[in-house]
Amino acid sequence: MSDQSLIRLLKIVMSVGICLILLGIYLHNFNATIEAMGVTGIIISAVCVALGMVMSLPTKMYLTFLLVRREEIQKEQHHSLD
């Protein structure tokens, strides 16, 4: 898998994670059905937020690591040309 396709996949996973976080917030704050469910509804919205956090946070860290590494490689190539 090339870096471009890996980065695209990680961005998709991060976007899905952010969407799950927003869904959990929406369910917890604005959905009457979840409110009527009581504790089960709270658990459902909390699971959405937790899964979103799990999907988005490590992905951001890995993408940052990839971008920093790419920048270092470009700097080394630039300095070797001088």
C-alpha positions as CSV (number, residue, x, y, z in Angstrom):
1,M,0.0,0.0,0.0
2,S,1.5,3.3,-1.0
3,D,1.7,6.3,1.3
4,Q,-1.0,8.2,-0.6
5,S,-3.5,5.4,-0.3
6,L,-2.6,4.8,3.4
7,I,-3.1,8.5,4.1
8,R,-6.4,8.5,2.2
9,L,-7.6,5.5,4.3
10,L,-6.5,7.1,7.5
11,K,-8.3,10.3,6.6
12,I,-11.5,8.3,6.0
13,V,-11.2,6.5,9.3
14,M,-10.6,9.8,11.1
15,S,-13.7,11.3,9.3
16,V,-15.8,8.4,10.3
17,G,-14.6,8.7,13.9
18,I,-15.5,12.4,14.0
19,C,-18.9,11.6,12.6
20,L,-19.4,9.0,15.3
21,I,-18.5,11.5,17.9
22,L,-21.0,14.0,16.5
23,L,-23.6,11.3,16.3
24,G,-23.1,10.4,19.9
25,I,-23.4,14.1,20.9
26,Y,-26.6,14.4,18.8
27,L,-28.1,11.3,20.3
28,H,-27.3,12.4,23.8
29,N,-28.5,16.0,23.6
30,F,-31.3,16.1,21.0
31,N,-32.9,12.7,20.3
32,A,-36.0,12.0,22.3
33,T,-36.0,8.3,21.6
34,I,-32.6,7.9,23.2
35,E,-33.7,10.0,26.1
36,A,-36.8,7.8,26.6
37,M,-34.6,4.7,26.6
38,G,-32.9,5.8,29.9
39,V,-29.7,4.1,30.8
40,T,-29.6,2.1,27.6
41,G,-29.9,5.3,25.5
42,I,-27.0,6.8,27.5
43,I,-24.9,3.7,26.8
44,I,-25.7,3.9,23.1
45,S,-24.7,7.5,22.8
46,A,-21.5,6.9,24.9
47,V,-20.5,4.0,22.7
48,C,-20.8,6.2,19.6
49,V,-18.6,8.8,21.2
50,A,-16.1,6.2,22.5
51,L,-15.8,4.5,19.1
52,G,-15.4,7.8,17.5
53,M,-12.5,8.7,19.8
54,V,-10.8,5.4,19.3
55,M,-11.1,5.8,15.5
56,S,-10.0,9.4,15.3
57,L,-7.3,10.0,17.9
58,P,-4.6,7.4,16.9
59,T,-5.3,8.2,13.3
60,K,-4.4,11.9,13.8
61,M,-1.2,10.9,15.6
62,Y,-0.1,8.5,12.9
63,L,-0.9,11.1,10.1
64,T,1.1,13.7,12.0
65,F,4.0,11.3,12.3
66,L,3.8,10.5,8.5
67,L,3.7,14.2,7.6
68,V,6.6,15.1,9.8
69,R,8.7,12.2,8.4
70,R,7.9,13.3,4.9
71,E,8.9,16.9,5.7
72,E,12.3,15.6,7.2
73,I,13.0,13.6,4.1
74,Q,12.2,16.6,1.8
75,K,14.6,18.8,3.9
76,E,17.4,16.2,3.7
77,Q,16.9,16.0,-0.1
78,H,17.0,19.8,-0.3
79,H,20.1,20.0,1.8
80,S,21.9,17.3,-0.3
81,L,21.2,19.3,-3.4
82,D,22.9,22.4,-2.0
